[in-house]
Amino acid sequence: MTIWGDAKPAGATLGDDRNAVELGTRFTPSVPGQVTGIRYYKLPGVTGEHVGTLWTGAGERLATATFSDESRSGWQRASLERPVRLEPGRTYVVSYGVPEGGRYASAADPAAVSTTDALTVDPRDSGVYSYDGGGSFPDDSWRGTRYWVDVDYLVDAGASPPRPTASTPPPAPPPDGFPTRDSVGLPEGWEPEREVAGDLWIREAGTVVEDLRITDGILHVDAPDVTLRRIDAIDSRVVVDDGDVCKDGLVIEDSRFTSSGSEAFAVVGPGGYTIRDSLVDGVPEGLRAGGLSVGCGPVTVEHSFIHITPPKVCGDWHGDGIQGYDGPPLVVKKTTIVMEETGGCSGTAPFFYPSGQGNTSVEIDGLVVSGGGYSFRNGTPGSVRGLFVLDDWSFAPVDVDCSVLSAWQAYAAELDAAGQPVRGAAIRCEGSGN
């Protein structure tokens, strides 16, 4: 039996790291048995030689195994020379080394659980890593990230047979509802047709780019009416005003933007674009609405899920989910923005379209926000309808210049099992909006 099962892990994406890193899973057996092998999940694009290690929870090396004859993707297995017996109730770590410049599968998935109650994992910090060189004991964790390292475990004869852990997936959101992290972005089972490391320029009007993975680069949109569909942007961003002249008409659909947190930059900006049915997940900065002074047209955000997290080095971080500066008209429809703040590292606001920054107008027609000092900050003329604020702010739910709005409809809320807001008390419009 294994921790993670034999299926492709949900949400697994291709990470990229310039340094050698040891990645692992911290786990606890509940029944006596022996580890006979080490496994890890491999995505296309992972290269290099890999060595697996089994450790005690205190960092004592128990066994190693070298992976050989690896396939292009899927679960890889290396057998131990001799099985290693584990004691129930004690914590162990299984890991494998990624060589310098290597890549690996990971997912920010604190909800992932073991497929068996014989091998349990902590939902908060079972994914561990170490940058102290290949083969070093991994003991650090990062935002509930999983690295999909596993063991083959042979339960002792006569031990209580483990039962599969009940894991009922949450219900899907309704078609006309708010998106969740799992309902937008790349389709299930998606694979790229093309992969690019570094920058990519689009210079022909009307170009359609589909099924692309771009890593550590900038996708320069230097032509009007471009469509980006099913783009996997890893530590990458889309820039739509090359040459200080905005190229309007950009459409981004069914795409995903993720980050290692090493740098904080807006993943799309500044203006003249529509993004819909897309996932912005685990990035220090989200979307920007700007570029009015260089001719950028309106920004529209439709049915997308934005998850903002602190950078690895907090510094003077002022993260936002959607921010306006020199902003054209902004329209937001049926979108969710969650700002996660950890370790005393605080961002600005999930939604920030302040006064005094040259912003034009705003139209909100369905928006769920969570986190930040104020979850929703607006000083720009327009209308706000269907705003739902979760109870996860520091100072107040909203900071709004009410005098510039033609409509205001906002409620305190909590989410149901399908990730949909359940309306609570009305929120009064108040504040300065700057």
C-alpha positions as CSV (number, residue, x, y, z in Angstrom):
1,M,0.0,0.0,0.0
2,T,1.0,3.6,-0.5
3,I,0.3,7.1,0.9
4,W,-0.9,8.8,-2.3
5,G,-2.3,5.9,-4.4
6,D,-1.6,5.2,-8.1
7,A,-3.5,8.0,-9.8
8,K,-2.0,11.3,-10.9
9,P,-2.1,13.7,-7.9
10,A,-4.8,16.3,-8.2
11,G,-3.4,19.7,-9.1
12,A,0.2,18.5,-9.6
13,T,2.2,21.1,-11.6
14,L,5.7,21.3,-12.9
15,G,7.9,23.2,-10.5
16,D,11.3,24.7,-11.4
17,D,14.3,25.3,-9.1
18,R,17.8,26.4,-9.9
19,N,19.2,24.8,-6.8
20,A,19.6,21.2,-5.7
21,V,16.7,20.4,-3.4
22,E,15.5,17.4,-1.4
23,L,11.8,17.0,-1.4
24,G,9.8,14.7,0.8
25,T,6.6,13.6,2.7
26,R,6.4,13.4,6.4
27,F,4.1,10.5,7.5
28,T,3.2,8.2,10.4
29,P,2.3,4.5,10.1
30,S,-0.6,3.4,12.3
31,V,0.0,-0.4,11.9
32,P,3.3,-2.3,11.9
33,G,5.0,-3.1,8.6
34,Q,8.0,-2.7,6.3
35,V,8.9,-0.2,3.6
36,T,10.0,-2.1,0.5
37,G,10.4,0.8,-1.9
38,I,10.4,4.6,-2.5
39,R,8.2,6.3,-5.1
40,Y,7.8,9.8,-6.5
41,Y,5.4,11.3,-9.1
42,K,7.1,12.5,-12.3
43,L,5.7,15.0,-14.8
44,P,6.9,15.4,-18.4
45,G,9.9,17.8,-18.3
46,V,11.5,16.3,-15.2
47,T,15.1,15.2,-16.0
48,G,18.2,14.1,-14.1
49,E,19.1,11.3,-11.8
50,H,17.2,10.8,-8.6
51,V,18.0,9.1,-5.3
52,G,15.3,8.3,-2.7
53,T,15.9,8.3,1.1
54,L,13.9,7.0,4.0
55,W,14.5,8.9,7.3
56,T,13.4,8.8,10.9
57,G,11.5,11.9,12.0
58,A,14.7,13.2,13.7
59,G,16.7,13.0,10.5
60,E,18.5,9.6,10.8
61,R,19.0,8.0,7.4
62,L,17.5,4.5,7.3
63,A,17.9,3.6,3.7
64,T,18.5,4.9,0.2
65,A,17.5,3.7,-3.3
66,T,18.5,4.9,-6.8
67,F,15.8,5.3,-9.4
68,S,16.6,3.7,-12.7
69,D,14.9,3.1,-16.0
70,E,12.5,6.0,-15.3
71,S,9.5,6.6,-17.6
72,R,8.7,10.0,-19.0
73,S,5.9,10.5,-16.5
74,G,3.9,8.8,-13.8
75,W,4.8,7.2,-10.6
76,Q,8.5,6.1,-10.4
77,R,9.7,3.3,-8.0
78,A,13.0,2.3,-6.6
79,S,13.2,-0.9,-4.5
80,L,15.2,-0.9,-1.2
81,E,18.0,-3.4,-1.0
82,R,16.5,-4.6,2.3
83,P,13.0,-3.8,3.7
84,V,13.0,-1.3,6.6
85,R,10.6,-2.0,9.5
86,L,8.6,1.0,10.9
87,E,7.0,1.3,14.3
88,P,3.4,2.5,14.5
89,G,2.9,6.0,15.9
90,R,6.4,7.2,15.0
91,T,7.0,9.8,12.4
92,Y,9.2,9.2,9.3
93,V,10.1,11.1,6.2
94,V,10.5,9.7,2.7
95,S,12.3,12.0,0.2
96,Y,14.1,12.2,-3.2
97,G,16.8,14.6,-4.5
98,V,16.3,16.9,-7.4
99,P,19.6,17.9,-9.1
100,E,20.6,21.5,-9.7
101,G,18.4,23.0,-12.3
102,G,16.0,20.1,-12.0
103,R,12.2,20.2,-12.0
104,Y,9.6,18.4,-10.0
105,A,5.9,17.9,-9.4
106,S,4.3,19.8,-6.6
107,A,0.9,21.2,-5.6
108,A,-0.3,23.7,-3.0
109,D,-2.9,21.3,-1.6
110,P,-3.3,21.4,2.2
111,A,-6.5,19.3,1.8
112,A,-4.7,16.2,0.4
113,V,-5.1,13.1,2.5
114,S,-3.6,9.7,2.5
115,T,-5.4,7.0,0.6
116,T,-5.1,4.6,3.6
117,D,-5.4,5.0,7.3
118,A,-2.3,2.8,7.7
119,L,-0.1,5.8,6.6
120,T,-1.3,9.2,7.8
121,V,-0.1,12.7,6.9
122,D,-0.6,16.0,8.6
123,P,-2.7,18.3,6.3
124,R,-0.6,21.3,7.3
125,D,3.0,20.4,6.8
126,S,3.6,16.9,5.5
127,G,5.3,18.2,2.4
128,V,8.9,19.0,3.3
129,Y,12.1,20.3,1.6
130,S,15.7,21.2,2.2
131,Y,18.1,23.3,0.2
132,D,21.2,22.1,2.1
133,G,22.3,20.0,-0.8
134,G,21.1,16.7,-2.3
135,G,20.6,14.0,0.2
136,S,20.1,16.4,3.1
137,F,17.2,15.9,5.6
138,P,14.1,17.8,4.5
139,D,12.4,19.5,7.4
140,D,11.0,22.8,6.1
141,S,7.5,23.2,4.7
142,W,5.9,25.8,2.5
143,R,2.1,26.8,2.5
144,G,0.9,23.2,2.6
145,T,2.7,22.3,-0.6
146,R,2.9,18.6,-1.5
147,Y,5.8,17.1,-3.4
148,W,4.2,13.6,-4.0
149,V,6.9,11.4,-2.5
150,D,5.7,8.0,-1.3
151,V,6.6,4.6,0.0
152,D,5.6,1.0,-0.8
153,Y,4.5,-0.3,2.6
154,L,3.9,-4.0,3.4
155,V,1.7,-4.4,6.5
156,D,2.6,-7.3,8.8
157,A,0.5,-10.4,8.6
158,G,-2.2,-10.4,11.2
159,A,-2.2,-6.6,11.7
160,S,-5.5,-4.9,11.6
161,P,-6.3,-4.4,7.9
162,P,-6.3,-0.7,7.0
163,R,-9.5,0.7,5.6
164,P,-9.4,3.3,2.8
165,T,-9.8,6.8,4.1
166,A,-13.2,8.2,3.3
167,S,-12.6,11.2,1.1
168,T,-15.7,12.7,-0.5
169,P,-14.9,15.5,-2.9
170,P,-16.7,18.7,-2.4
171,P,-19.7,19.3,-4.6
172,A,-18.9,21.2,-7.8
173,P,-20.1,24.8,-8.0
174,P,-23.2,25.5,-10.0
175,P,-22.7,26.6,-13.6
176,D,-23.8,30.1,-12.8
177,G,-22.0,30.2,-9.4
178,F,-18.7,31.6,-8.2
179,P,-15.6,29.7,-9.3
180,T,-13.4,27.6,-6.9
181,R,-9.8,26.7,-7.2
182,D,-10.7,23.4,-8.8
183,S,-13.3,24.6,-11.2
184,V,-11.3,27.0,-13.4
185,G,-7.9,27.0,-15.0
186,L,-6.4,24.2,-17.1
187,P,-8.7,21.2,-18.0
188,E,-8.2,18.0,-16.0
189,G,-5.5,15.9,-17.7
190,W,-4.2,18.8,-19.7
191,E,-0.7,18.5,-21.1
192,P,1.2,21.2,-23.0
193,E,1.9,21.0,-26.7
194,R,4.8,23.4,-26.4
195,E,7.1,24.4,-23.6
196,V,9.2,27.6,-23.4
197,A,11.8,28.5,-20.8
198,G,12.3,32.3,-20.8
199,D,10.6,35.1,-22.7
200,L,8.3,34.8,-25.7
201,W,7.1,37.6,-28.0
202,I,3.9,37.7,-29.9
203,R,4.0,40.3,-32.7
204,E,1.3,39.4,-35.1
205,A,-2.3,40.8,-34.7
206,G,-4.9,38.2,-34.1
207,T,-2.5,35.4,-33.0
208,V,-4.0,32.6,-31.0
209,V,-1.6,30.7,-28.7
210,E,-2.9,27.5,-27.2
211,D,-1.6,24.7,-24.9
212,L,1.6,26.4,-23.9
213,R,3.7,26.1,-20.8
214,I,6.0,29.0,-20.1
215,T,8.5,28.9,-17.2
216,D,10.6,31.8,-15.8
217,G,9.7,34.2,-18.6
218,I,7.6,37.1,-19.8
219,L,5.0,36.6,-22.5
220,H,5.2,39.9,-24.4
221,V,2.0,40.7,-26.2
222,D,3.2,43.2,-28.9
223,A,0.1,43.0,-31.1
224,P,-3.6,43.7,-30.8
225,D,-6.4,41.1,-30.5
226,V,-4.3,38.2,-29.3
227,T,-5.8,35.2,-27.6
228,L,-4.0,33.1,-25.0
229,R,-5.9,29.8,-24.3
230,R,-4.8,27.0,-21.9
231,I,-1.6,28.6,-20.9
232,D,0.4,27.2,-17.9
233,A,2.5,30.2,-16.7
234,I,5.0,29.1,-14.0
235,D,6.9,32.0,-12.4
236,S,5.9,33.9,-15.5
237,R,3.8,36.9,-16.5
238,V,2.0,38.5,-19.4
239,V,2.9,42.0,-20.4
240,V,0.6,43.9,-22.9
241,D,2.2,47.3,-23.4
242,D,5.6,46.6,-24.9
243,G,7.2,49.7,-26.3
244,D,5.0,51.9,-24.1
245,V,2.1,51.5,-26.5
246,C,-0.8,49.4,-25.3
247,K,-1.9,46.5,-27.5
248,D,-5.6,46.1,-26.7
249,G,-7.9,43.2,-27.3
250,L,-6.0,40.5,-25.4
251,V,-8.1,37.6,-24.2
252,I,-6.8,35.0,-21.7
253,E,-8.9,31.9,-21.2
254,D,-8.8,28.6,-19.2
255,S,-5.2,29.3,-18.0
256,R,-3.2,29.0,-14.8
257,F,-0.6,31.2,-13.3
258,T,1.5,29.8,-10.4
259,S,4.6,31.0,-8.6
260,S,7.4,29.7,-6.4
261,G,7.2,33.0,-4.4
262,S,10.8,34.0,-5.2
263,E,9.7,37.2,-6.9
264,A,6.6,39.4,-6.5
265,F,5.2,40.7,-9.8
266,A,1.8,41.1,-11.3
267,V,1.0,38.1,-13.5
268,V,-1.0,40.1,-16.1
269,G,-0.9,43.8,-16.8
270,P,-1.3,46.6,-17.3
271,G,-4.5,46.9,-19.3
272,G,-6.5,46.3,-22.4
273,Y,-7.3,42.7,-21.6
274,T,-10.0,40.2,-20.6
275,I,-9.2,37.2,-18.4
276,R,-11.9,34.5,-17.9
277,D,-12.2,31.0,-16.5
278,S,-8.6,31.2,-15.2
279,L,-6.7,30.3,-12.0
280,V,-4.1,32.6,-10.4
281,D,-2.8,30.4,-7.6
282,G,-0.2,31.0,-4.9
283,V,1.3,34.2,-6.3
284,P,2.4,37.3,-4.4
285,E,0.8,39.7,-6.8
286,G,-2.3,39.1,-9.0
287,L,-3.8,41.2,-11.8
288,R,-3.1,44.9,-12.6
289,A,-5.3,47.4,-14.3
290,G,-3.3,50.3,-15.6
291,G,-1.7,51.8,-18.7
292,L,-4.4,54.4,-19.3
293,S,-1.8,57.0,-20.2
294,V,-0.4,54.8,-22.9
295,G,-3.7,54.0,-24.4
296,C,-4.7,50.8,-22.6
297,G,-8.4,50.0,-22.9
298,P,-10.7,48.4,-20.3
299,V,-9.8,45.4,-18.1
300,T,-12.4,42.7,-17.6
301,V,-12.1,39.8,-15.1
302,E,-14.7,37.1,-15.5
303,H,-15.3,33.9,-13.6
304,S,-11.8,33.5,-12.3
305,F,-10.2,32.4,-9.0
306,I,-7.3,34.4,-7.6
307,H,-5.2,33.1,-4.6
308,I,-2.6,35.5,-3.3
309,T,0.1,34.3,-0.9
310,P,3.2,36.0,0.6
311,P,6.6,35.9,-1.2
312,K,9.4,33.7,0.3
313,V,11.1,36.9,1.5
314,C,8.4,39.2,2.9
315,G,10.3,42.5,2.9
316,D,8.1,45.4,2.1
317,W,5.4,43.3,0.5
318,H,2.1,45.0,-0.5
319,G,0.3,42.3,-2.4
320,D,-3.1,42.7,-4.0
321,G,-5.4,40.4,-6.0
322,I,-6.6,43.1,-8.4
323,Q,-4.9,46.6,-8.2
324,G,-5.5,49.7,-10.2
325,Y,-3.0,52.5,-11.0
326,D,-3.5,54.7,-14.0
327,G,-6.4,52.3,-14.5
328,P,-8.8,52.2,-17.4
329,P,-12.4,51.1,-16.8
330,L,-12.5,47.9,-14.8
331,V,-15.2,45.2,-14.8
332,V,-15.2,42.3,-12.5
333,K,-17.9,39.5,-12.8
334,K,-18.3,36.3,-10.7
335,T,-14.8,36.2,-9.4
336,T,-13.2,35.0,-6.1
337,I,-10.1,36.6,-4.6
338,V,-8.5,35.0,-1.5
339,M,-5.5,36.7,0.2
340,E,-3.5,34.4,2.5
341,E,-1.3,36.1,5.1
342,T,1.2,34.0,7.1
343,G,4.0,34.5,9.5
344,G,3.3,38.2,10.0
345,C,3.7,38.9,6.3
346,S,0.6,41.0,5.3
347,G,-0.5,42.3,1.9
348,T,-2.7,45.3,1.1
349,A,-6.1,44.0,-0.1
350,P,-7.6,41.4,-2.3
351,F,-9.3,44.2,-4.3
352,F,-7.6,47.7,-4.4
353,Y,-8.8,50.4,-6.8
354,P,-8.1,53.5,-4.8
355,S,-8.7,57.2,-5.4
356,G,-5.9,59.5,-6.3
357,Q,-4.2,57.0,-8.5
358,G,-5.6,58.0,-11.9
359,N,-8.2,55.2,-12.0
360,T,-11.2,55.7,-14.2
361,S,-14.2,53.6,-13.2
362,V,-15.2,50.3,-11.7
363,E,-18.1,47.9,-12.2
364,I,-18.5,45.0,-9.7
365,D,-21.1,42.3,-10.5
366,G,-20.3,39.4,-8.3
367,L,-17.1,39.3,-6.2
368,V,-16.1,37.2,-3.2
369,V,-13.1,38.6,-1.2
370,S,-11.2,37.3,1.8
371,G,-8.2,38.5,3.7
372,G,-6.1,41.7,3.8
373,G,-6.3,44.7,6.1
374,Y,-9.4,45.7,4.3
375,S,-10.8,43.0,1.9
376,F,-12.3,45.5,-0.5
377,R,-10.8,49.0,-1.1
378,N,-12.3,51.4,-3.7
379,G,-12.2,55.1,-4.3
380,T,-13.1,55.0,-8.0
381,P,-16.5,56.0,-9.5
382,G,-18.8,53.2,-10.5
383,S,-21.1,50.5,-9.1
384,V,-20.7,47.6,-6.7
385,R,-23.3,44.8,-6.7
386,G,-23.0,41.3,-5.3
387,L,-19.9,41.8,-3.2
388,F,-19.4,39.1,-0.5
389,V,-16.8,39.6,2.2
390,L,-15.6,36.6,4.2
391,D,-14.7,37.2,7.9
392,D,-11.0,37.1,7.4
393,W,-9.9,40.8,7.4
394,S,-7.6,42.6,9.9
395,F,-9.1,46.2,10.2
396,A,-12.5,46.2,8.5
397,P,-14.3,44.5,5.7
398,V,-14.3,47.5,3.3
399,D,-12.7,50.9,2.8
400,V,-14.8,52.7,0.2
401,D,-15.5,56.3,-0.9
402,C,-19.2,55.9,-1.1
403,S,-19.8,59.4,-2.6
404,V,-18.5,58.2,-6.0
405,L,-20.7,55.1,-6.3
406,S,-24.0,54.9,-8.1
407,A,-24.9,51.5,-6.4
408,W,-23.7,49.6,-3.4
409,Q,-24.7,46.0,-2.4
410,A,-22.4,44.1,-0.1
411,Y,-22.8,41.4,2.5
412,A,-20.8,39.5,5.1
413,A,-20.6,35.8,4.0
414,E,-19.3,32.4,4.6
415,L,-18.7,29.7,2.0
416,D,-20.8,26.5,1.7
417,A,-19.4,23.1,0.8
418,A,-19.5,24.0,-2.9
419,G,-17.5,27.2,-2.3
420,Q,-20.5,29.5,-2.8
421,P,-21.1,32.5,-0.5
422,V,-23.9,32.2,2.0
423,R,-25.3,35.8,2.5
424,G,-25.1,37.2,5.9
425,A,-25.7,40.7,7.2
426,A,-25.5,43.7,4.9
427,I,-22.2,45.6,5.0
428,R,-22.5,49.4,5.2
429,C,-20.5,51.5,2.7
430,E,-17.9,53.5,4.6
431,G,-14.3,54.7,4.5
432,S,-12.2,56.9,2.3
433,G,-11.2,54.6,-0.5
434,N,-7.5,55.5,-0.7
